[in-house]
Amino acid sequence: MPNYWNSDKELFALARDELFVALVGDVLDKLDYQKQFLSPSLKPIDDDLVIIGRAMPVLEADVFAQSYAGRSELSEKPFGMLFEALDDLKEGEVYCCAGSSHRYALWGGLMSTRALVCGANGAVVHGFHRDTREIRDLKFPLASFGSYAQDQAPRGKVVDWRVPIEMDGVRINPGDLIYGDLDGVLVIPKEIEVAAFEGAVEKARGEQEVLIALQNGMTTKDAFEKYGVM
């Protein structure tokens, strides 16, 4: 059992209130998970909001017409299974979408409204969003490559969800932890989440001691030798 939290809700509050993404990334490095950050271009659209929750991976694919007579049952469905995936979001989850090109927006304002009603903790899309003002007004935590108004309706479809996906070579499995702030977005595999966040709590408390020591005149060399943190 974890030492510092008893539920996901307590862990998420701890991550928002006491930690930051760089701390957990440092701990993952020491655990030999050194490629867990997504692209540095993928950032929350609101610097004041933190994304923390369980991944609900969504697989998107490009198409070249909104509805057409094809061999798949998805051919005649605008957006594919987007609505089913969005409606399946659970409390504390983060919608994570990848697989398509960057020709269109993967997220928008109405999707944010539905996700909030479902209790979701945010979204991370490997592409663009639109309806920026609406999403910011909703205070919905979203990370993307930026804003682009072009609609996905005739250009992309969701083909599956709650399946493994990859972003920038980082595997995202259902239930992994997604943690993002203004410095980047991190994927924490479920099997090491306790070690990662317990290590981050201990590192955060150690850094407070270092901060006080530096403020009192200790050199960085002496501080690192004494505390092992910098």
C-alpha positions as CSV (number, residue, x, y, z in Angstrom):
1,M,0.0,0.0,0.0
2,P,1.2,3.6,-0.7
3,N,2.5,5.5,2.2
4,Y,1.1,8.9,1.3
5,W,-2.4,8.3,-0.2
6,N,-5.2,5.8,0.1
7,S,-7.1,6.4,-3.2
8,D,-6.8,7.9,-6.6
9,K,-8.6,11.0,-5.4
10,E,-6.0,11.5,-2.7
11,L,-3.2,10.8,-5.1
12,F,-4.5,13.3,-7.7
13,A,-4.9,16.0,-5.0
14,L,-1.3,15.4,-3.8
15,A,-0.1,15.7,-7.4
16,R,-1.9,19.0,-7.9
17,D,-1.1,20.6,-4.5
18,E,2.4,19.4,-3.6
19,L,4.2,18.0,-6.6
20,F,5.0,19.0,-10.2
21,V,5.7,17.0,-13.3
22,A,9.5,17.5,-13.3
23,L,9.8,15.9,-9.9
24,V,8.1,12.7,-11.1
25,G,10.1,12.7,-14.3
26,D,13.3,12.8,-12.2
27,V,12.2,9.8,-10.2
28,L,11.3,7.9,-13.3
29,D,14.8,8.5,-14.6
30,K,16.2,6.9,-11.5
31,L,13.8,3.9,-11.9
32,D,15.2,3.5,-15.4
33,Y,12.1,4.7,-17.1
34,Q,13.8,7.4,-19.1
35,K,11.5,7.9,-22.1
36,Q,8.1,8.7,-20.5
37,F,7.7,12.4,-21.5
38,L,5.6,13.2,-24.5
39,S,6.7,15.7,-27.1
40,P,7.9,19.1,-25.6
41,S,5.5,20.7,-28.1
42,L,2.5,19.0,-26.4
43,K,1.5,21.3,-23.5
44,P,-1.6,22.2,-21.5
45,I,-3.4,25.1,-23.1
46,D,-3.9,26.8,-19.7
47,D,-0.7,27.1,-17.6
48,D,-2.7,27.3,-14.4
49,L,-4.3,23.8,-14.8
50,V,-2.8,20.4,-14.0
51,I,-3.8,17.2,-15.8
52,I,-3.7,14.2,-13.6
53,G,-5.8,11.0,-14.1
54,R,-6.1,7.5,-15.5
55,A,-5.5,7.1,-19.2
56,M,-8.4,6.2,-21.4
57,P,-6.6,5.7,-24.7
58,V,-8.4,6.4,-28.0
59,L,-7.2,5.4,-31.4
60,E,-8.0,7.8,-34.3
61,A,-7.4,7.3,-38.0
62,D,-7.5,9.6,-41.0
63,V,-10.3,9.3,-43.5
64,F,-11.1,11.3,-46.7
65,A,-14.8,11.6,-46.6
66,Q,-17.3,11.9,-43.7
67,S,-19.5,9.1,-44.9
68,Y,-18.9,6.6,-47.7
69,A,-19.8,3.1,-48.8
70,G,-16.9,1.0,-47.5
71,R,-16.4,-2.5,-46.2
72,S,-16.2,-1.4,-42.5
73,E,-19.3,-0.6,-40.4
74,L,-17.5,2.6,-39.5
75,S,-17.5,3.9,-43.1
76,E,-21.0,5.4,-42.9
77,K,-20.5,6.7,-39.3
78,P,-19.4,10.3,-39.1
79,F,-16.7,10.6,-36.5
80,G,-16.5,6.7,-36.2
81,M,-16.8,5.7,-32.6
82,L,-16.0,9.1,-31.2
83,F,-19.3,9.5,-29.4
84,E,-19.2,6.1,-27.9
85,A,-15.6,6.6,-26.6
86,L,-16.4,10.1,-25.2
87,D,-19.6,8.8,-23.4
88,D,-17.5,6.0,-21.9
89,L,-15.2,8.3,-20.0
90,K,-15.2,7.6,-16.2
91,E,-14.6,9.8,-13.2
92,G,-10.9,10.6,-12.9
93,E,-9.9,9.5,-16.4
94,V,-8.0,11.4,-19.1
95,Y,-9.0,11.1,-22.7
96,C,-5.8,10.3,-24.6
97,C,-6.1,10.3,-28.4
98,A,-3.4,9.4,-31.0
99,G,-3.0,7.7,-34.4
100,S,-4.0,10.4,-36.9
101,S,-2.2,13.0,-38.9
102,H,-2.3,16.7,-37.8
103,R,-4.7,17.8,-40.5
104,Y,-7.6,18.6,-38.1
105,A,-8.6,19.2,-34.5
106,L,-9.1,16.2,-32.3
107,W,-10.8,18.0,-29.4
108,G,-13.3,20.9,-29.0
109,G,-15.6,22.8,-26.7
110,L,-18.6,20.4,-26.7
111,M,-16.4,17.5,-26.1
112,S,-15.0,19.3,-23.1
113,T,-18.5,19.9,-21.7
114,R,-19.4,16.2,-22.1
115,A,-16.1,15.1,-20.5
116,L,-16.7,17.3,-17.5
117,V,-20.2,15.9,-17.0
118,C,-18.6,12.4,-17.1
119,G,-16.2,13.4,-14.4
120,A,-13.1,13.3,-16.6
121,N,-9.9,14.9,-15.3
122,G,-8.7,16.2,-18.7
123,A,-7.6,15.3,-22.2
124,V,-4.3,14.8,-24.0
125,V,-4.5,14.8,-27.8
126,H,-1.6,14.1,-30.1
127,G,-2.7,16.9,-32.4
128,F,-4.7,20.1,-32.3
129,H,-7.7,21.4,-30.5
130,R,-10.2,24.1,-31.4
131,D,-12.8,26.2,-29.5
132,T,-10.0,27.5,-27.3
133,R,-11.9,30.3,-25.5
134,E,-14.8,27.9,-24.7
135,I,-12.4,25.3,-23.3
136,R,-10.5,27.8,-21.2
137,D,-13.8,29.3,-19.9
138,L,-14.8,25.7,-18.8
139,K,-11.4,25.3,-17.0
140,F,-11.0,22.0,-18.6
141,P,-7.5,20.6,-18.5
142,L,-6.4,19.9,-22.0
143,A,-2.9,19.4,-23.6
144,S,-2.4,19.6,-27.3
145,F,0.0,20.9,-29.9
146,G,-2.0,24.1,-30.2
147,S,-5.2,25.4,-31.8
148,Y,-6.4,24.7,-35.3
149,A,-10.0,25.2,-36.3
150,Q,-10.3,22.6,-39.0
151,D,-13.0,20.0,-38.1
152,Q,-12.3,16.3,-37.9
153,A,-15.8,15.3,-39.3
154,P,-14.7,14.6,-42.9
155,R,-11.1,13.9,-42.1
156,G,-10.9,11.5,-39.1
157,K,-12.7,8.8,-37.2
158,V,-12.2,7.1,-33.9
159,V,-11.7,3.4,-34.6
160,D,-11.3,2.0,-31.1
161,W,-10.8,3.0,-27.5
162,R,-9.5,1.5,-24.2
163,V,-6.7,0.0,-26.3
164,P,-2.9,0.6,-26.2
165,I,-1.7,3.6,-28.2
166,E,1.6,5.4,-28.6
167,M,2.5,9.1,-28.6
168,D,6.0,10.0,-29.6
169,G,7.1,6.4,-29.0
170,V,5.7,6.4,-25.5
171,R,3.2,3.5,-24.9
172,I,0.0,4.5,-23.1
173,N,-2.0,1.6,-21.7
174,P,-5.5,1.9,-20.2
175,G,-5.2,2.9,-16.6
176,D,-1.7,4.3,-16.8
177,L,-1.3,7.7,-15.0
178,I,-1.2,10.8,-17.1
179,Y,0.4,13.8,-15.4
180,G,0.8,17.2,-17.1
181,D,1.6,20.8,-16.2
182,L,3.1,23.8,-18.0
183,D,6.5,22.0,-18.2
184,G,5.2,18.9,-20.1
185,V,3.1,15.8,-20.1
186,L,4.3,12.5,-18.5
187,V,3.1,8.9,-18.8
188,I,3.6,6.9,-15.6
189,P,3.0,3.1,-16.2
190,K,0.6,1.7,-13.7
191,E,3.1,-0.9,-12.5
192,I,5.5,1.7,-11.2
193,E,3.2,4.5,-10.1
194,V,3.6,3.9,-6.3
195,A,7.4,4.0,-6.5
196,A,7.2,7.1,-8.8
197,F,4.9,9.2,-6.7
198,E,6.4,8.1,-3.3
199,G,9.8,9.0,-4.6
200,A,8.5,12.4,-5.8
201,V,7.0,13.2,-2.4
202,E,10.3,12.4,-0.7
203,K,12.2,14.4,-3.4
204,A,9.9,17.4,-2.9
205,R,10.5,17.4,0.9
206,G,14.2,17.0,0.3
207,E,14.2,20.0,-2.1
208,Q,12.6,22.1,0.6
209,E,15.5,21.4,2.9
210,V,17.9,22.3,0.1
211,L,16.0,25.5,-0.6
212,I,16.4,26.6,3.0
213,A,20.0,25.7,3.0
214,L,20.7,27.7,-0.2
215,Q,18.8,30.6,1.2
216,N,21.1,30.5,4.3
217,G,24.2,30.6,2.1
218,M,25.2,27.0,1.6
219,T,26.9,26.3,-1.8
220,T,25.2,24.1,-4.4
221,K,28.2,21.7,-4.2
222,D,27.9,21.3,-0.4
223,A,24.1,21.1,-0.7
224,F,24.3,18.3,-3.2
225,E,26.9,16.4,-1.2
226,K,24.7,16.7,1.9
227,Y,21.2,16.1,0.6
228,G,21.8,14.4,-2.8
229,V,19.2,16.6,-4.4
230,M,19.5,19.5,-6.8
